[in-house]
Amino acid sequence: MAIYHITEFGARGDGQTNCSEAIRAAVAACKAKGGGTVYVPAGTYLTGPIAMESHMTLYLEAGAVLKFSDRFDDYPAVFTRWSGYEGYGYHPLVYGHGLEQVAIKGEGILDGQGQAWWEAYRELRYKGVVPESKVRDELVEKNAGLVGSVKSNIVEWGTVFFRPPLIQLLDCKDVVLEGVTFRNSPFWNTHLVYCEHVSIRGVTFRNPYDAPNSDGLDVDSCVDVRISDSHFDVGDDCLCLKAGIDEDGRRVGKATENVTVTNCTMLHGHGGVVFGSETAGGIRHVTISNCIFLGTDRGIRFKTNRARGGGAEDILLQNIFMRDVLCPIAINGFYKHGVDETNPLMTSPDAVPITEATPVIKNISISNITALNCKAAAGFIYGLPERPIENLSLQHIRIEMTDDPNEQGGEPDMVRENLVMAGEGILCKHVRGLELHSVAVATRQGPALILDQVKDAVVDGLRMLRRHAGTPAMRVKSSEEIQSNAEFNVQ
């Protein structure tokens, strides 16, 4: 395959010259010859959006930076899946739709220059100031039917300011991302939708810690995905597995499945590896291994709610080290963002009728976990009363909560009630089929394990590493068929 140097088409790496036309010309020449490599040499190149083509590799050599325009109207309306819904949004900075054999490789950087987008979002959220943009006006018109049907507490739905991801590949086959750095995305960093046969290796996903909705990598209704040797340092969830949201996600009905993740590091962000909250198509057959989470709010995180449907099942997580996280294991059936707050069923603590919108979380195995200096809770496992979490295995786990008496903790996860925990143990509520083996927990206060409305649990080898006067290793509330060799009391 031929190589097309963007400088041969007029691009200048001075960081000032607009290289959009030169890059488009290089891509067009590549397409005309049936594919090849569009090559970005060292230098900083200012550009607008880039549309990938089939059989194309975008290659950035060491020292190369693609710096994307921060003018909103440089990004025309295109078909997308935005926050779980199919519709129209600003053109992703790098976009491909319906392609085969597409790759982004090298040692260079793609910089989304997200600051202007983040500031516009903050003006919208906190001051009600709607960004001025002709494209946004077009999005309002194109999405009129969608917006009228969606009831969500996500602020963008009121104004259709659908910020673009840095990278979005939609309905593509044989995707390779390798070696490059993706940083400063306007919205999610890298979003793969309806893709098959994906390989991601040695990629860095980087956004500031305070950038709003700045997920690292979102794998959304994709099949056969391999992610390895990559680094995440972002302002929201690091690696997210998703499958569409609510009615629209169930209409599409595409799962995320057959995913392997190994040898990755996650810093900051709201979660290390996250399942959901968009679970409508189902997330299944996933293995996560040999990863490190440092300073993420949650480590392993599942989130869904009564509107989502689908769920997560047949998930294996093992060999993970964490430090300075808020809550190392969070499984939440009452996730409260992106919901219709006027619907009382979303927050009812009582069982409600099961429908197609009721998610399933089952067959989850978590083992060989070490988590040190944790802040809120050692674990927060909170299912739905009408459909408890099923068949959860926790084995060979050591969690040490901070013993700092001034630690204020926080929300172990964003659940229906305002719940703050600080230095506490594992809470399991609404679980059916719990196996806990060789789990050691050092709390700052309270027992190592609380079982609340749990049925059919086997607790073997629970150790409380710090003893508090009069506090048993385990507390049991309103639960049935509990087998344990640990000291516990019943309430």
N, C-alpha and C positions, 0 to 999 in steps of 0.2 A: 504494500500500500504506500502511496506517495505521502510526502510530508509537505505541509503548507505553512510556511513561516508567516506569521501575521505582519512582520515588518516588510515583507516583499509586496504586501498589498497596501502599504502606506502607514501602518501603525507606528507610533513613536512612543518610546518608553520613558517620557519625561514627566509623567504624572499630571500633565496639564492638557495635552492634546486629546481631543475626543476621538477615540479609535473605533467607535461603533461601526462605521461604514467599512473600515478596513477589515475588522473581524468578521463582519457579515460576508464580505467578499471572499475571505479565506474559507469560511464555512460553505459558501455556495460552490466554490471551486472543488472543494472536497466532495460535496454531494454529487456534482456533475460527473466525477470520475468513479463514482460508486463507493466512495469511502476513503479513509486514510486518517492522518494525524494533523490536526490544527495545532501548530507549535507556537508557544509563547516563550520567547527568550527572556533573559534577565532584563529587568526594568519594571517601571510602574506604568500601567496602561489604564487610562480612564475609559470606561465604556458604559453603554446602556445594556439592556438585556441581551442575552445570548440564547438563541434557539439551537439546540443540538439536532443532529440528523443521524439516521441509521448508519451503522458501520463506521462511526466517527469516534476518534479519541481526541479529547482536548488535553494537551500535554503542557504543563508549566514547568520549565526548568528551574533549578535552584536560583533564587534571586528574582524570580518573576512574580509580580503582583498584578492581578486584575482588580482594579478599584472601580466599583460600580457607582454610577450616578445616584445622587440622592434626591433628584427631581422626581416627584411622584408621577407626573404625567409622561415620563419617559417609559412607563410600564403599562402598555395597553391591556384591556380586559381580555382574559382567556379563560377557558374552561379549567376548573380545578376541583379539588376536594378541600374545602376550607374548614378546619376544626371539626372534621367528621362529616360535613354535608357536601354533596355535589352542587356546584353552582359556578359563579364567575368571580374572579378576583384579579388583583393586579398581577401582571405577568411576573412569574418568578424570575429572579435575576439570571439564573440558568435554568432552562426549561426544555423538557422533551416529552412528547406525547405520541404513543403508539410506535415506538422505535424498537429496533433490534440491534444488538451488539453496539452498545454505547458505553463509553468510558471517560472518566476524568482521572488523570494520573500525573505524577511528577513529584517535585519537591517544592513547588511554589505555593502561593497564597491566593485565595479568592476572598476579597474583602468587600462585604456588603454595605459598608458605611451606614450602619443602621441608626446612627444618632438622630438624624432628622425624623425618621419614622418613630423612634421611641419617644421623642419629645412631643410629636403630634398625638401619639396615643395618650400620653400623660395629660396633655391639654384637654383631650376629649374626655378622659375618665374623671379627672378631678375638677375641671372647670366647665365642662360641657361645650367646649369650643370645637366645632366640626372643621376638619381640615378642608382647605379649598383645593379642589382638584376636579378637572373635567372628567378624568377617568372614574373618579368616585361617583360623580353624577351618573355616568353610564352604568356603573355597577348597581346603583340604586334601581335603575330601570330594569336591567337584566335579571336582577334577583328579586323582583317585586313579589312574585308568587312564593318564593322560598321564605323570604323574610316574614311574610304574612302568616306562614304556617309554623314558624319556629318560636317557641317560648323558652327563652334562655336568659340567665342573669349575666351572660357574657356581654360586656359593654358594646362591642362592635355591632351587635345585631340591630341596635337602634339606628345606626348611621351607615352601615355597610362600608366601614373603613377596614377592608379586608387586606391587611398588610401581607406582602408576599414573603414566602420563604426564600432563602438564598439559593438553594437547589431544590428543584422538584422534577422528578422523573415519574411520569404517569403512564401506566399500561405499557411498560417497556420490558423487553426480554434480554437476558444476558447482559447484565449491568455490572460494571466494575468501577469501584472508587478505590484509589490506591495512592498513598504517600502524601497527598496534598493536605493543606490546612484550609478549612472553611471558617471564617470568622466574621463577627459583627453583622449578623443577619437581621433584617427588619422584623421578622417574625420567627417562626421555627427556622432552625439552621438548615437541615437537610431532610427532605420529605420524600419518601418513596411510596408511591400509591399504585396498587394493582400490578406490581412488578413480579417477574419470575426469574429465578436463577440469578441471584445477586451475590456478589463477592465484594466485601469491604475489608481492606487490610491497611494498617499503618496510617490511618487518617486521623487528623486532629480536628476536633470540633470545639471552637472557642468563642464564647461571648462573655461580656461583662456580667458580674454577679447580679447587677441590678437591672439588666435589660429585660423588659417585660415579655413574657411568653417566648423566651429564647431557648426552647428545647434544643438539644444537640442533634440527635438523629431520631426521626419518627418513621418507623416501618409500619405501613398502613395497608392492611389487606394484601400482603405480599406472601409469596410461596417460595420455599427453598432459598433461604437467606443464610449467608455465612459472614460473621463479623468477628474480626480478630485484631489483636495487637494495636488497638486504637486508643486514643486519649480524648477525654471529655472534660471540659472546664467551662461551665455555662451558668446561666441565670435561672433556668427552670429544670425540668426533668432532663437527665443526661441522655439515656437511651430509652425510647418509648416504643412499645408494641401496641398497635391500635388496629381497629377493624370497623370503623364507621360508627355513627352515633344514632341512637333512637330509631324512629320510624324510617328515616332515610337510609341508615346503615343496614337495617333489616331488609329493606327493599332491594338494595344492592346485593346483600347476602354473600359477601366475599370474606373468607377468613384470612387471618395471618397464621401460617403454619409451617412447620419444618424449619425452625430457626435455631442456629447455634451461635453462641457468643462466648468467646474465650480470650484470655490474656489482655483485658482492657483495664484502664484506670479511669476513675470518675472523681472529679473534684467539684465541690460546691454544688449548686443546683438543688432542686426540690426532691429529687430521687435519683438513685444510682441506676438501677434497671427497673422499669415501670411497665406495668400491664394496664392499659386503659388510659383515661376513663372510657374511651370510645371502644366498646366491646361488642357492638351489635352483631357483627359477622362471626364472632368467635375467635379466640386466640388459643392455639393448641400445638402440642408437640414441639416444645421449646426446651433447650438445655442452655444453662448459663454456668460457666465454670472459670475458675482461676482468675478472678478479678479483684481489684482493690478499690474501695470507696473511701474517700477522705473528705470529711466535712460536708457531705451531702445531708440535706434535712432528713430524708428517709433513705434507707439502703435498698432493700428489696421491697417493692411497692406494688400492690394490686389496688385498683380503684374503679368502682362502678357504682350504679345505683338503680333504683326501681324503674327508671325510664329507658335504660340502655339496652337491655336484652342481651342475647349472646352470652358472653362470659369468658372464662379462662379455664382450661383443663389440660391435664397431662403435662405438667411443668416440672422440670428438674433443675434445682439450683444448688450448687455445691462449690466448696473450696473458695470461699470469699473472705477477705480480711477488710474490716472497717475500723475507722477511728474518727472520733469527734462528730458522730452523726446524732441527729435528734432521736430517731427511732430506727433501729436496724431492720426490723421486719414489720411491715404494715400491710394488712389485708382489709379493705374497707368496702363494705356493701352500701354505705350511705354517703358516698362522695357528694359534696354539696355545691360544686361549681358547675355551671352550664346547665342548670335545672330551672324548671318553672317553679318559682317560689310561691306562687299562688295555689299550687296543688298540695293539699294537706297530706296526701298519701306519701309524698316524698320524704316527709320527716316523721311520720307516725311511728312510735316505738312498738306498736302492736302489729301482729301479723295481718297482712292484707291479702286479697285474692291473688293467686298466681296467674299471670298472663304471659303472652309472648314477650312482654317487656321485662319480665323478671329474669335477671342474669343468674347464671350458674357458675360457681367457683368450686372446682373439685379436682382431686387427684394431684395435689401439690406436695412435692418432696423438697425439703430444705435441709441440707446437711453440711457438716464440716465448716461451720461459720465461727469466726472470732471477731468480736466487736468490742472495742475498748473506749473508755471515756465517753459513753453515750449520755444523753442529756434528759430526755423526756421519759421514755418507756423502753424496756427491753424488747417488747413486742406489743403490737396492737392488732388483734385479729377479731374483726367485728363483722359478722355476717348479718343477713336478713332473717328476722324471726320466721317468716314464711318459707324461706329457702336457705337454711344454714350452709355455711361452708362445709364441704364434704371431703372426707379422706385427706386429712392434713397430717403430714409426717414431719416432725422436727427432731433431728438426730445429730449428736456430736456437735453441740453448740456451746460456746462460752461467750457470755455477754457481761461486761462490767460497766455499771453505771457510774458516772462521776460521783465522788463523795464530797464535792464542793457544796457546803451548806447554803451558799448564795446563788446556786444555779436555779434559775426560774423555770427552766424547761420550756414547754410550749405544747402546741397541738401535735400529738403523735401522728395524726393524719386529719384531714379536713372532713370531719364527720358531721352528722346532722346537728348535734348539740355542741355548744361551746365547751370543749373539754380540754383542759390543760393538765399535763402530768409532768412531774419533775423527779427524776431519779428512781422511778418505780419499775416493777417487774413486767412480766408478760400477762396481758389481759386477753383471754379467749372468751368471746361472747357469741352465741348462736353458731355453734360448731357441732357437726355430727360426724363422728369417726375421727378421733384425734389420737395419734401415736407420738409420744414424747419419750425419747430415749437418750440418756447421757447428756442432759442439758444442765449447765451450771450458770447461775445468775447471781451477780453481786448488785444488790439494790442499795440505794441511799435511804429508802424508806419503803415499808410495806413488804409483803411476801414476794417470793420469786415468781409465783404463778397464781393467777386468779382464773377460776373456771366459773362462768356465769351462763346458765342455760346451755350447757354442753351435754351431749349424750354420746355414750359409747366411747370413753376415753381410756387409754392405757398410759399411765405415767410411770416410767421405769428409769430410775437413776437421776431424779431431779436433785440438784444440790444447790443450797443457798450459801454463797461464798461469804456473805457478811450476815451475821446474826444480829437481829434487833430484839431487844427484850420483849418477850411475850408475843412475838410474831412468828407464826408457823411458816414452813416452806411454801405451803399451798393453802389457798382459801377456795372453798367450793360453795357456790350459790345456785339454788334451783336447778341442779344438774342430776343426771341419771346414769347408772351403769358406769361408775368410775372405779377403775382398778389402779391402785397406786401403792408403792412402798415408801412414799414420802410422808413426813409429818404434815397433817393438815387439819383444818377445822371446817365445819359445815355451818352455813348460815341459811 
